[in-house]
Amino acid sequence: MKYHGVLHRYGHLLDLPNYTQPISLLEGDTPLIPAARLVEQLGGAFELLIKFEGLNPTGSFKDRGMTAAISEAVGRGAKAVICASTGNTAASAAAYAARAGLKAVVLIPQGKVAAGKLAGAIAYGAQVVQIEGSFDDALAMVVEISEKHPIALVNSINPYRIEGQKSAAFEICDTLGKAPDWLCLPVGNAGNITSYWAGFWAYDELKGTGLPQILGVQAEGAAPLVLGHAVEKPETVATAIRIGRPARGEQALQAAEESQGQIIAASDAEILQMQKYLAQCGIWVEPASAAGLAGLAKEIKTGKVNLKGKRVVAVCTGHGLKDPEIIIGSMSKPETISPKLEALEEILFS
């Protein structure tokens, strides 16, 4: 039986050094899930497919880039890796470092990381350090220490992260036979939107698969690319995109412009509503993962996009189990009954 990860399947299309030594958890090959019921809910007449990246090994899209970054680090003899993270990068870096036998160090902003993500980083054996500051402060620190000491930086400013994440665009084109008309996705540190656009460009040059228009969506409380300036204290329930200074902000804006798309913002209420809609379709994502579709719904409602007859792919970046606090906090206590059929019938049919 053969098993394939991102580098095995697409490594020949990625700009990786010859010394790279593949470290894989069989990431990638995530499904495109039809979402016809959600289209009806949005009042549209288009085809919608969910690229559910929450089915990667550590529950988020970060694994695509991390397999490339860790594989390159191992190939050049690194013994330790470091990253700043709002959660998903931390879990992914820790898992792939563990797979490779490397030490992993993770810096997180104080009180700003979902428990499910922090637990992952700890479970995989990373040294987790919390700083009194934001993600942007943590990123500045890991950049500085990686320049001073022999420790590999694996945040999305690492070019090999972008190379690995391009594979998602390749998969979409391989599955559909061409690029979709539109791609919508959340935007935080902006590495993902950058890599998708690079991937679609590369495949179009290679196979003539075409290019989508891209709709990138930030949370209103953390929307520096929409506002046109950094956000010093970003706040949103969508913890994975709670970033005020995107490391690849310029590339994200370029991707939106070149694709004749745009980057917009959605409110926390709109994001949580879309998370609920997706769950009603059987797809549970973390709040940040619903941002892309929340923005799309907003554009449809205001009549700013006409998707009639179009094919749209929405990227849902992380599983709901990565950030379950909102759901847990809103849960009502289950009703308790005696272990008798009559009692069950009463609450079900009365």
C-alpha positions in Angstrom: 0.0 0.0 0.0 1.4 3.4 -0.9 0.9 6.6 1.1 1.5 10.0 -0.2 2.0 13.4 1.5 2.4 16.8 -0.1 6.1 16.5 -1.0 5.7 13.0 -2.4 2.9 14.1 -4.7 3.9 17.7 -5.6 7.5 18.0 -4.5 8.7 18.2 -8.2 6.6 21.3 -8.6 7.9 23.1 -5.5 11.0 25.3 -5.2 12.8 23.3 -2.5 16.6 22.8 -2.1 18.1 19.5 -3.2 19.2 18.7 0.3 15.5 18.6 1.6 14.7 15.4 3.5 11.0 14.7 3.5 9.3 14.7 6.8 5.6 13.9 6.4 2.5 13.0 8.3 0.6 12.2 5.1 -0.9 15.7 5.0 -2.9 17.1 2.1 -5.5 15.4 -0.2 -8.3 17.1 1.7 -11.8 16.9 0.2 -13.9 19.4 -1.7 -17.3 19.0 -0.1 -20.4 20.1 -2.0 -22.5 22.5 0.0 -25.8 22.9 -2.0 -27.8 23.5 1.2 -25.7 26.4 2.1 -26.1 27.9 -1.4 -29.8 27.7 -0.9 -29.4 29.5 2.5 -27.4 32.2 0.9 -30.0 32.7 -1.8 -27.6 32.0 -4.7 -27.5 30.0 -7.9 -24.0 28.8 -8.0 -21.9 25.8 -7.1 -20.1 25.9 -3.8 -17.4 23.5 -2.7 -15.7 23.5 0.7 -12.0 22.7 0.8 -11.9 21.3 4.3 -8.4 21.8 5.5 -9.4 20.8 9.0 -8.8 17.2 7.9 -5.1 17.6 7.8 -3.1 15.7 10.5 -3.0 18.4 13.1 -6.4 19.8 12.1 -5.4 22.8 10.0 -4.0 23.9 6.6 -0.7 24.7 8.3 0.5 21.1 7.8 1.0 21.7 4.1 3.6 24.4 4.6 5.1 22.8 7.7 6.0 19.6 6.0 8.1 21.7 3.6 9.6 24.0 6.2 10.6 21.2 8.6 11.9 19.0 5.7 14.2 21.8 4.5 15.4 22.5 8.1 16.2 18.8 8.6 18.0 18.7 5.3 20.4 21.5 6.3 21.1 20.0 9.7 18.9 22.1 12.0 18.4 20.7 15.5 15.6 23.0 16.7 12.8 25.1 15.2 10.9 28.1 16.5 7.7 30.0 15.6 5.3 32.6 16.9 1.7 31.5 16.8 -1.9 32.2 17.5 -2.3 28.4 17.7 -2.4 26.4 14.5 1.2 27.0 13.5 2.2 26.0 17.0 0.5 22.7 16.9 1.8 22.0 13.3 5.4 23.0 14.0 5.4 20.9 17.2 4.0 17.8 15.4 6.4 17.9 12.5 9.4 18.7 14.7 8.4 15.7 16.8 8.2 13.6 13.7 11.7 14.7 12.7 13.2 14.4 16.2 13.8 18.1 16.5 13.3 20.5 19.4 10.3 22.9 18.9 9.9 26.2 20.7 6.7 28.1 20.4 6.0 31.7 21.4 2.3 32.6 22.0 0.6 35.9 22.9 -0.7 36.0 26.5 -4.3 34.7 26.8 -4.9 34.8 23.0 -4.6 31.1 22.0 -7.5 28.6 21.8 -7.1 25.8 24.3 -7.4 23.1 21.6 -4.4 24.5 19.8 -2.2 25.1 22.8 -3.0 21.5 24.0 -1.7 20.2 20.7 1.6 22.0 20.9 2.1 20.7 24.4 1.1 17.2 23.5 3.6 17.0 20.7 6.3 18.1 23.1 7.0 21.7 22.2 8.5 24.2 24.7 5.7 26.8 24.9 6.6 30.3 26.0 3.9 32.9 26.6 4.9 36.6 26.1 3.2 39.7 27.5 2.3 41.1 24.1 0.7 40.4 20.8 1.3 37.9 18.1 3.2 40.6 16.2 5.5 41.1 19.2 6.1 37.3 19.3 6.9 37.2 15.6 9.5 40.0 16.0 11.1 38.1 18.8 11.4 34.8 16.9 12.8 36.5 13.8 15.4 38.2 16.0 16.5 35.1 17.8 16.6 33.0 14.6 19.0 35.6 13.2 21.3 35.4 16.2 21.2 31.6 17.0 21.1 28.4 14.9 17.4 27.8 15.2 15.2 27.4 12.2 12.3 29.9 11.9 9.1 28.1 10.6 6.6 31.0 10.4 5.0 31.8 7.1 7.8 34.3 6.3 9.8 31.1 5.7 9.6 30.8 1.9 9.3 27.0 2.1 6.0 27.3 4.0 4.6 29.1 1.0 5.9 26.4 -1.3 4.2 23.6 0.6 0.9 25.5 0.9 0.8 26.0 -2.9 -0.2 22.3 -3.0 -3.8 23.1 -2.0 -4.3 25.1 -5.2 -2.8 22.1 -7.2 -5.2 19.7 -5.5 -8.2 21.9 -6.4 -7.2 22.1 -10.0 -6.5 18.3 -10.2 -9.9 17.6 -8.7 -11.9 20.0 -10.8 -9.8 19.9 -13.9 -9.4 23.7 -13.8 -9.4 26.5 -11.3 -12.7 27.6 -9.8 -14.3 30.9 -10.8 -13.9 32.2 -7.3 -11.8 31.2 -4.2 -12.7 32.7 -0.8 -10.7 32.2 2.3 -9.8 33.8 5.7 -6.8 36.2 5.9 -4.7 36.5 9.0 -0.9 36.6 8.6 -1.6 36.4 4.8 0.6 33.4 4.0 -2.3 31.3 2.8 -3.8 33.7 0.3 -0.3 34.3 -1.0 0.4 30.7 -1.5 -2.9 29.9 -3.1 -2.4 32.6 -5.7 1.2 31.4 -6.3 -0.1 27.8 -6.7 -2.8 28.8 -9.2 -0.4 30.8 -11.2 2.1 27.9 -11.4 -0.5 25.4 -12.4 -2.0 27.7 -15.0 1.5 28.2 -16.6 2.0 24.4 -16.5 -1.4 23.1 -17.4 -3.5 26.0 -18.5 -6.0 25.5 -15.7 -6.9 29.2 -15.4 -7.0 31.6 -12.5 -9.8 32.3 -10.0 -10.9 35.6 -8.5 -9.9 35.7 -4.9 -12.0 37.0 -2.0 -9.9 37.3 1.1 -11.7 38.0 4.4 -10.4 39.5 7.6 -12.2 39.9 10.9 -13.4 43.5 11.5 -11.4 43.8 14.7 -8.2 42.6 13.0 -8.4 44.0 9.5 -5.2 45.9 8.7 -5.4 45.1 5.0 -8.9 46.6 4.8 -8.1 49.6 7.0 -4.8 50.3 5.3 -2.8 50.4 8.4 -1.6 48.2 11.2 -4.0 47.3 14.1 -2.1 47.6 17.4 -4.5 45.6 19.5 -6.4 43.3 17.2 -9.5 41.7 18.8 -11.8 39.0 17.3 -13.4 35.7 18.3 -11.6 34.3 15.3 -8.4 33.7 17.1 -6.5 32.2 14.2 -6.7 35.5 12.3 -6.2 37.9 15.2 -3.2 39.5 13.7 -2.6 43.3 13.4 0.5 43.3 11.2 0.3 40.5 8.5 3.8 39.3 7.6 2.7 38.9 3.9 0.3 41.7 3.7 1.7 43.2 0.6 1.6 39.8 -1.2 -2.0 39.4 -0.1 -3.1 42.7 -1.5 -1.2 41.9 -4.7 -3.0 38.5 -5.0 -6.4 40.2 -4.6 -5.6 42.9 -7.2 -4.1 40.6 -9.8 -7.0 38.2 -9.5 -9.5 41.0 -9.9 -10.8 40.1 -6.4 -10.6 41.9 -3.1 -10.0 41.7 0.6 -12.9 42.7 2.9 -13.8 42.4 6.5 -16.6 40.4 8.3 -17.9 41.1 11.8 -17.6 38.5 14.6 -21.4 38.1 14.5 -21.3 37.3 10.7 -18.4 34.9 11.3 -20.1 33.0 14.1 -23.3 32.8 12.1 -21.5 31.2 9.2 -19.8 28.8 11.6 -23.3 27.8 12.6 -24.5 27.4 9.0 -21.6 25.2 8.2 -22.2 23.0 11.2 -25.8 22.6 10.0 -24.3 21.2 6.8 -22.2 18.7 8.8 -19.0 20.7 8.6 -17.6 22.0 11.9 -14.9 24.6 11.6 -13.2 26.9 14.0 -14.5 30.5 13.9 -11.6 31.9 11.7 -12.3 29.2 9.1 -15.8 30.6 8.6 -14.5 34.0 7.8 -14.1 33.5 4.0 -17.7 32.3 3.6 -19.0 35.0 6.0 -17.4 37.6 3.7 -18.9 35.9 0.6 -22.4 35.9 2.2 -22.0 39.6 2.9 -21.0 40.3 -0.7 -24.0 38.3 -2.0 -26.4 40.0 0.4 -25.3 43.5 -0.7 -25.3 42.6 -4.4 -21.6 43.3 -4.8 -20.9 40.0 -6.5 -22.9 38.1 -9.1 -22.1 34.4 -8.8 -24.9 33.0 -11.0 -23.6 29.9 -12.7 -20.2 30.2 -11.1 -18.1 27.6 -9.3 -16.9 28.8 -5.9 -14.4 27.1 -3.6 -14.3 28.2 0.0 -11.3 27.3 2.1 -12.1 26.3 5.6 -8.7 26.3 7.3 -9.2 24.5 10.6 -11.4 22.0 12.4 -13.9 23.1 15.0 -12.1 21.1 17.6 -9.2 23.5 17.4 -11.2 26.3 18.9 -14.3 25.0 20.6 -14.7 27.6 23.4 -17.4 29.6 21.7 -19.6 26.5 21.2 -18.9 25.2 24.7 -19.7 28.6 26.3 -23.1 28.8 24.5 -24.1 25.2 25.3 -27.2 24.6 27.4 -27.1 21.8 30.0 -28.5 18.5 28.5 -31.9 17.5 29.8 -31.7 14.6 32.2 -34.4 11.9 32.2 -34.9 8.6 33.9 -33.8 5.5 32.0 -37.4 4.6 30.8 -38.9 4.6 27.4 -41.9 6.6 28.5 -39.6 9.4 29.7 -37.8 9.5 26.3 -41.1 9.5 24.4 -42.4 12.3 26.5 -39.5 14.7 25.6 -39.4 13.6 21.9 -43.1 13.6 21.1 -45.0 15.6 23.6 
